[in-house]
Amino acid sequence: MDQLMFVQTGMGIDVHGQNITHASVRAIKNAIHTNSMPGIRIALPDQDLNNMKVNVKLALPTDQELLDEEEVKKAIPYGQVTIEKVKGGMLTTSGIVLEDKEDKNDQMFIVNASVEVGY
């Protein structure tokens, strides 16, 4: 990314099911769904949203190898998306195991996301 323009942050949780992809998608949506970038098109080469570069940094507490990066990329509506995984986030207890929610244990996964936008 030559020119960084925006950094948006969010948090996502999978309370039941221990799915790192679900928590990651929620973190990205938390980061981007309360923001608007009305001037971004003017700044982009050829004023084309496809020329926007988006780097998503995910702080994952566990299961980095199970992250479905293609599913995570679908949470970003425009641009060329890259995913960067770092250690972080949190594992904590949900206090209950619910088999009907696909729980394997009582852990909940908390993921932090930083969404960097530029060109």
Backbone torsions as a table, in degrees:
resi	resn	phi	psi	omega
1	MET	NA	120.3	-179.6
2	ASP	-79.9	-39.2	-176.1
3	GLN	-129.5	109.6	176.2
4	LEU	-83.8	128.3	-176.2
5	MET	-114.7	-39.0	-176.6
6	PHE	-138.5	146.8	170.3
7	VAL	-131.3	122.6	-179.5
8	GLN	-120.0	141.0	-177.7
9	THR	-123.9	152.5	179.5
10	GLY	-157.4	171.5	179.2
11	MET	-133.5	141.4	177.3
12	GLY	-136.0	145.8	-176.2
13	ILE	-130.0	137.4	165.8
14	ASP	-109.8	102.1	-175.5
15	VAL	-72.5	-38.3	-179.8
16	HIS	-133.0	136.9	176.6
17	GLY	112.2	-17.2	176.9
18	GLN	51.1	52.4	-178.0
19	ASN	-112.5	108.1	-176.3
20	ILE	-66.1	-29.9	177.7
21	THR	-68.1	-44.2	178.8
22	HIS	-59.7	-46.0	179.4
23	ALA	-63.0	-37.6	-179.6
24	SER	-67.7	-44.6	178.1
25	VAL	-61.7	-41.1	178.2
26	ARG	-63.3	-37.9	178.6
27	ALA	-65.0	-41.4	178.3
28	ILE	-65.4	-45.9	179.3
29	LYS	-61.7	-38.5	176.8
30	ASN	-61.7	-37.2	-179.2
31	ALA	-71.1	-39.8	-169.6
32	ILE	-103.1	-19.8	-170.6
33	HIS	-79.8	-2.3	174.7
34	THR	-116.9	21.5	-178.6
35	ASN	-125.4	152.1	173.1
36	SER	-134.9	140.9	179.9
37	MET	-123.5	70.2	-172.3
38	PRO	-63.0	-24.7	-178.8
39	GLY	-94.3	1.2	-174.5
40	ILE	-62.1	-40.2	-176.7
41	ARG	-59.8	-39.3	-179.0
42	ILE	-63.1	-35.7	-176.8
43	ALA	-79.5	-22.2	-174.5
44	LEU	-76.7	147.2	174.0
45	PRO	-54.7	132.8	-178.3
46	ASP	58.9	15.7	-178.9
47	GLN	49.8	39.0	-175.4
48	ASP	-113.7	122.8	-179.8
49	LEU	-61.3	-22.5	176.6
50	ASN	-69.4	-17.0	178.0
51	ASN	-87.4	-2.4	176.0
52	MET	-71.7	137.9	175.7
53	LYS	-108.6	132.6	-178.2
54	VAL	-127.3	118.6	175.2
55	ASN	-107.7	122.7	179.9
56	VAL	-105.8	117.4	174.1
57	LYS	-99.3	126.9	-179.9
58	LEU	-118.4	123.1	174.4
59	ALA	-91.9	107.2	-172.4
60	LEU	-108.9	129.9	-178.5
61	PRO	-78.6	-20.1	-175.2
62	THR	-167.7	172.8	171.1
63	ASP	54.8	34.2	179.1
64	GLN	-54.4	-36.1	-177.4
65	GLU	-70.7	-16.7	-179.8
66	LEU	-93.2	-3.6	-179.7
67	LEU	-64.8	125.5	176.1
68	ASP	-87.6	92.6	-175.0
69	GLU	-62.1	-35.3	179.2
70	GLU	-65.8	-38.8	177.3
71	GLU	-66.7	-40.0	178.6
72	VAL	-63.4	-42.3	-179.3
73	LYS	-61.2	-29.2	179.6
74	LYS	-64.2	-18.2	179.5
75	ALA	-74.0	-14.7	179.0
76	ILE	-100.7	116.7	-171.6
77	PRO	-75.0	-21.6	-175.6
78	TYR	-138.8	159.9	169.7
79	GLY	89.5	-176.4	179.1
80	GLN	-99.4	115.4	-169.9
81	VAL	-105.4	132.3	170.8
82	THR	-119.4	151.4	-179.2
83	ILE	-118.0	132.5	176.3
84	GLU	-123.8	124.1	-178.9
85	LYS	-103.9	132.4	175.7
86	VAL	-131.7	158.7	176.1
87	LYS	-73.4	138.8	179.0
88	GLY	163.0	-150.0	-178.3
89	GLY	68.5	-154.3	-178.6
90	MET	-156.9	143.6	166.6
91	LEU	-108.3	132.2	175.8
92	THR	-147.2	175.3	-178.0
93	THR	-89.7	143.3	171.2
94	SER	-87.1	-15.5	178.7
95	GLY	88.6	-5.1	-177.1
96	ILE	-157.3	147.6	173.5
97	VAL	-105.8	122.9	179.6
98	LEU	-118.5	102.4	-178.2
99	GLU	-61.3	-34.6	-179.5
100	ASP	-69.0	-12.6	175.2
101	LYS	-102.5	14.8	177.9
102	GLU	67.1	24.7	176.0
103	ASP	-64.9	136.2	171.4
104	LYS	-99.3	-21.3	-179.7
105	ASN	-160.3	-167.4	-178.1
106	ASP	-99.9	16.3	-179.2
107	GLN	-79.1	143.8	167.0
108	MET	-115.6	143.9	-177.1
109	PHE	-102.5	128.8	176.5
110	ILE	-117.1	124.2	-178.0
111	VAL	-118.0	138.2	173.1
112	ASN	-105.6	141.3	179.9
113	ALA	-126.4	142.5	169.3
114	SER	-123.4	121.0	-178.1
115	VAL	-108.9	111.0	-178.1
116	GLU	-100.4	128.5	-176.0
117	VAL	-123.2	134.2	178.2
118	GLY	-172.0	-151.1	177.3
119	TYR	-151.2	NA	NA
